[in-house]
Amino acid sequence: MSLPSRRRFLGVSAAAGTSGWFGRFARAAAPDPKRKRSCVLLWMQGGPSTIDLWDLKPGQDNGGPFKAIPTAVPGVRIGEHLPKVAAWMKHLSVVRSVSTKEGDHGRATFLSRTGQVPQPAVPYPTVAACVAKELGATAADLPNYVSIAPRRYDGLLSGGFLGPRFAPLVIAEDATGDPDAALRVAHLRGAGNDPARLALLDGMNARFAADRPGSVTAGTLTATARATRLMSEAAAGTFDLSAEKGATRDRYGRTLFGQGCLLARRLVEKGVPFVEVTLDGWDTHSNNFPAVQGLCGALDRAWDALLTDLKDRGLLETTTIVCMGEFGRTPKINQGKGRDHYPAAWSAVFGGAGVKGGRVVGKTSTDGTAVEERPVSAPDLLATVCKAVGIDPTKQNDGPNGRPIRIVPPGAEPVEELL
């Protein structure tokens, strides 16, 4: 392997060790008592236009040109550009009454991933990191938490006060171009993973850590240990999508998001507790409708393939699926035929393990501008994720200076109608 290639591999691993959802596993709920729960988050980066996806307002000035189509559940209708997902609605439920207060991408993303407002004094972990901690170690030398194609926001790719051990392995961050190259984790062969050389490295690192203890040293050692584990054939092979049939890869779509969802399925099969896959591009201040239609094409295809594979492999009963972004977009259409940031009323979708499908929770006004029934906060969404995967959202971890901090903040309540 060339030196630049080796540096790229180690760069990915180091980012995972030093950069940033989600008791015990509810064994009784799973058909196989030996299989732990997993969660796959389909993260719609930029703030998806939920009024065009999950909560259409046909006939209203705010409604736009898209039609609402029937789903597998009588009376439940969603956007016309998600026909494959519509066929899965018996396994999915929509919360149409999410209401938050942060309209900035970074702050809203932090709130939606941690349940907390950003505070410089407290490096809160994401709920994903908490899930990685609670659900435990994986097989095949894989990390507990993998983030595929994320955007970088301060603190969100770290383990927060839980430390680098529970940070995600970051794959293809802000990547463009060839999905295969972006998603591949290289297998270091030859001298790079020679046992004698690795033993020598371990000894040198141990002596360095003894003389220079601290969080920076701990993060470096964690990154090195992760990189070493990922050198194995079993671990690196999980990321080799060429092992899949061409027809399977085509079903997911040959996009970064589509192939990322295929990788998510492979990781869940190996027991990784939390995997997130980002679909960027939802910040549609202009030309909202053609952009949403194109994004839906990638989302609909990949999500359908993921659900199909999980169901066929008996994994849907142990895998929770969540689809959401940091906020919604304005019902009012602006002069650029776009929609702007709108945290006051938006939607999130849950499915799979621990979730009752075929349900709609909450209601917005006829023009989509306000929540009229069953308001749900960002911490409520995260508490729902925790409950679905079998974790107590009120559990506390030791924060800075030993202060106990709950996984989700006090006052958060799971959406029990879904569970």
Secondary structure, 3 states (H helix, E strand, C coil): CCHHHHHHHHHHHHHHHHCCCCCCCCHHHCCCCCCCCEEEEEEEECCCCHHHCCCCCCCCCCCCCCCEEECCCCCCEEECCCHHHHCCHHHEEEEEEECCCCCCHHHHHHHHHHCCCCECCECCCCHHHHHHHHHCCCCCCCCCEEEECCCCCCCCCCCHHHCHHHCCEEECCCCCCCHHHHHCCCCCCHHHHCHHHHHHHHHHHHHHHHHCCCHHHHHHHHHHHHHHHHCCHHHHHHCCHHHCCHHHHHHHCCCHHHHHHHHHHHHHHCCCCEEEEEEECCCCCCCHHHHHHHHHHHHHHHHHHHHHHHHHCCCCCCEEEEEECCCEECCCCCCCCCCCEECCCEEEEEEECCCCCCCEECEECCCCCCEEECCECHHHHHHHHHHHCCCCCCCEEECHHHCEEECCCCCCCCCHHHC
